[in-house]
Amino acid sequence: MRPGQAAIDANFIREVRSRNLASSYGNEHTFVSRPYLSVVLPAYNEAGSIRGTLEAMRVFLDQQPYESQVIVAVDGEDETPTIVQDVARDWSAVVLTAEPGRHGKGHGLRRGVALARGEIIGFLDADYKTPIDEITKLLPWLDRGYDLVAGSRALADSRIAVAQPLHRRLGSRVFALGMHAIVGLYDIHDTPCIHEDRV
């Protein structure tokens, strides 16, 4: 493993500029004091998993010595926003931004990062395929001065408990080959599921 890489599927970046509090597309929020960590969860029709994801994240984050913020950036037409609002009633660290329709993962990430107030900003998928406790492998790299730390499922020592279906793995590989041919990012083996940012 090269310096700055961790064998996980999560991405965290250190904030390098001051932020203004952004509006939340019409949603009301109660903000905690400036957190150390902000985690964005882009979510598209995740009503079946979002409550479990948030509950698991809370168990870990409530045990940490720092304050955190969890921003759920919801797209879609299911009950995900209602479930997130219900969780937020008992956990003030949760922030919701929701838009109907499908806008893509990248759009959700942009909306979530605009609301993020933490010194460290990162994201996880809302289906919780990578648990939040994997952050313990990332934070030391940031403390060493790296501005960006990205996890990857494509490293030789990555442990994947449940493999993606064959069509998803083939689609990812074809996308990666095309992206590398066009952009030339040959040292990045697992871009953060950019191919899922479809319209």
C-alpha positions as CSV (number, residue, x, y, z in Angstrom):
1,M,0.0,0.0,0.0
2,R,1.4,3.4,-0.9
3,P,1.4,6.3,1.5
4,G,-2.0,8.1,1.6
5,Q,-4.0,5.0,0.5
6,A,-6.2,2.9,2.7
7,A,-8.0,-0.3,1.7
8,I,-11.5,1.0,2.2
9,D,-14.4,2.6,0.3
10,A,-14.7,6.0,1.9
11,N,-13.3,9.4,1.0
12,F,-12.4,12.2,3.4
13,I,-10.8,15.6,2.7
14,R,-9.5,18.3,4.9
15,E,-11.2,21.6,4.5
16,V,-8.6,24.1,3.2
17,R,-10.8,27.2,3.0
18,S,-13.3,28.9,5.3
19,R,-17.0,28.1,4.5
20,N,-20.1,30.1,4.6
21,L,-23.2,28.4,5.9
22,A,-25.1,27.5,2.9
23,S,-28.9,27.3,2.5
24,S,-30.4,23.9,2.4
25,Y,-32.7,24.3,-0.5
26,G,-35.6,25.3,1.7
27,N,-35.1,22.9,4.6
28,E,-34.7,24.1,8.1
29,H,-31.7,23.0,10.2
30,T,-30.5,23.2,13.7
31,F,-26.7,23.3,13.6
32,V,-24.4,22.0,16.4
33,S,-21.2,24.0,17.2
34,R,-18.5,23.7,14.5
35,P,-17.8,19.9,14.2
36,Y,-14.5,18.3,13.6
37,L,-16.0,15.8,11.1
38,S,-18.8,16.3,8.5
39,V,-19.9,13.2,6.7
40,V,-22.1,13.5,3.6
41,L,-24.4,10.6,2.7
42,P,-25.8,10.9,-0.9
43,A,-29.0,8.9,-1.0
44,Y,-31.2,7.9,-3.8
45,N,-34.4,6.1,-2.7
46,E,-32.7,4.6,0.4
47,A,-35.8,4.2,2.6
48,G,-35.0,0.6,3.2
49,S,-31.5,1.2,4.6
50,I,-31.1,4.8,5.8
51,R,-32.4,4.4,9.3
52,G,-30.0,1.5,9.9
53,T,-27.2,3.4,8.4
54,L,-27.8,6.4,10.6
55,E,-28.2,4.3,13.7
56,A,-25.0,2.5,13.1
57,M,-23.1,5.7,12.4
58,R,-24.5,7.3,15.6
59,V,-23.2,4.4,17.8
60,F,-19.7,5.0,16.5
61,L,-19.8,8.8,16.3
62,D,-21.2,9.2,19.8
63,Q,-18.2,7.4,21.2
64,Q,-15.7,9.8,19.6
65,P,-14.0,12.7,21.4
66,Y,-15.0,15.1,18.6
67,E,-18.2,16.6,17.4
68,S,-19.6,15.4,14.1
69,Q,-22.2,16.3,11.5
70,V,-24.0,13.9,9.2
71,I,-25.6,15.4,6.1
72,V,-28.0,13.3,4.2
73,A,-28.4,14.6,0.6
74,V,-31.6,12.8,-0.7
75,D,-32.8,12.4,-4.2
76,G,-35.8,10.4,-5.2
77,E,-39.4,9.8,-4.5
78,D,-39.5,7.4,-1.6
79,E,-39.8,8.0,2.2
80,T,-36.1,8.6,2.8
81,P,-36.5,12.3,3.7
82,T,-39.3,11.4,6.2
83,I,-37.1,8.8,7.9
84,V,-34.1,11.1,8.1
85,Q,-36.3,13.8,9.7
86,D,-37.5,11.3,12.2
87,V,-33.9,10.3,13.1
88,A,-32.9,14.0,13.3
89,R,-35.5,14.7,16.0
90,D,-33.3,12.6,18.4
91,W,-29.9,13.4,16.9
92,S,-29.2,17.0,16.3
93,A,-26.0,16.2,14.3
94,V,-28.2,15.1,11.3
95,V,-28.9,17.6,8.6
96,L,-31.2,16.8,5.6
97,T,-31.2,18.3,2.2
98,A,-33.7,16.8,-0.2
99,E,-34.7,17.3,-3.8
100,P,-37.3,15.2,-5.7
101,G,-36.2,13.4,-8.9
102,R,-32.9,11.8,-9.7
103,H,-29.9,14.2,-9.9
104,G,-27.0,11.9,-9.4
105,K,-24.4,11.2,-6.8
106,G,-22.2,14.1,-7.7
107,H,-25.1,16.6,-7.3
108,G,-25.9,15.1,-3.9
109,L,-22.3,15.4,-2.9
110,R,-22.1,19.0,-3.9
111,R,-25.3,19.8,-2.0
112,G,-24.0,18.0,1.1
113,V,-20.5,19.6,1.0
114,A,-22.1,23.0,0.7
115,L,-23.7,22.4,4.1
116,A,-20.7,20.8,5.7
117,R,-19.1,22.8,8.5
118,G,-16.5,20.3,9.7
119,E,-12.7,20.6,9.6
120,I,-12.7,17.2,7.9
121,I,-15.3,16.5,5.2
122,G,-16.0,13.2,3.7
123,F,-18.7,10.9,2.3
124,L,-20.0,7.4,2.6
125,D,-22.7,5.6,0.5
126,A,-26.1,5.6,2.3
127,D,-26.4,1.8,1.9
128,Y,-23.5,1.6,4.4
129,K,-21.4,-0.9,2.5
130,T,-18.4,0.8,4.2
131,P,-18.9,1.4,8.0
132,I,-18.0,4.7,9.5
133,D,-15.4,3.2,11.8
134,E,-13.1,2.8,8.8
135,I,-12.4,6.5,9.3
136,T,-9.9,5.4,11.9
137,K,-7.7,4.3,9.0
138,L,-8.0,7.6,7.3
139,L,-7.6,10.3,9.9
140,P,-3.9,9.4,10.6
141,W,-3.0,10.2,7.0
142,L,-4.7,13.6,7.3
143,D,-2.8,14.3,10.5
144,R,0.4,13.6,8.6
145,G,-0.4,16.6,6.3
146,Y,-2.2,15.0,3.4
147,D,-5.0,17.2,2.0
148,L,-6.9,14.2,0.5
149,V,-7.2,10.6,1.5
150,A,-9.2,8.2,-0.6
151,G,-10.1,4.6,0.1
152,S,-10.3,2.0,-2.6
153,R,-11.9,-1.4,-3.1
154,A,-9.4,-2.1,-5.9
155,L,-6.3,-2.5,-3.8
156,A,-4.8,-6.0,-3.4
157,D,-5.4,-6.1,0.3
158,S,-9.0,-4.8,0.2
159,R,-11.5,-7.0,2.0
160,I,-14.9,-7.1,0.3
161,A,-17.4,-9.1,2.3
162,V,-20.1,-9.0,-0.4
163,A,-19.0,-8.6,-4.0
164,Q,-20.9,-6.4,-6.4
165,P,-22.8,-8.2,-9.1
166,L,-20.9,-9.1,-12.2
167,H,-22.6,-6.5,-14.4
168,R,-21.7,-3.8,-11.9
169,R,-18.0,-4.9,-11.7
170,L,-17.8,-5.1,-15.6
171,G,-19.5,-1.6,-15.9
172,S,-17.1,-0.2,-13.4
173,R,-14.1,-1.6,-15.2
174,V,-15.3,-0.4,-18.6
175,F,-15.9,3.1,-17.1
176,A,-12.4,3.1,-15.5
177,L,-10.7,2.2,-18.7
178,G,-12.5,4.9,-20.6
179,M,-11.9,7.5,-17.9
180,H,-8.2,6.6,-17.7
181,A,-7.9,6.8,-21.5
182,I,-9.6,10.3,-21.6
183,V,-8.3,11.9,-18.4
184,G,-5.1,10.0,-17.8
185,L,-5.5,9.3,-14.0
186,Y,-3.6,6.0,-14.2
187,D,-2.5,6.0,-10.6
188,I,-6.1,6.1,-9.3
189,H,-7.4,2.6,-9.4
190,D,-10.9,3.0,-8.0
191,T,-12.5,6.4,-8.6
192,P,-15.3,6.9,-6.1
193,C,-18.1,5.3,-8.2
194,I,-18.2,8.3,-10.5
195,H,-20.0,6.1,-13.0
196,E,-23.1,6.1,-10.7
197,D,-23.6,9.8,-11.3
198,R,-26.0,9.2,-14.1
199,V,-29.0,11.4,-15.1
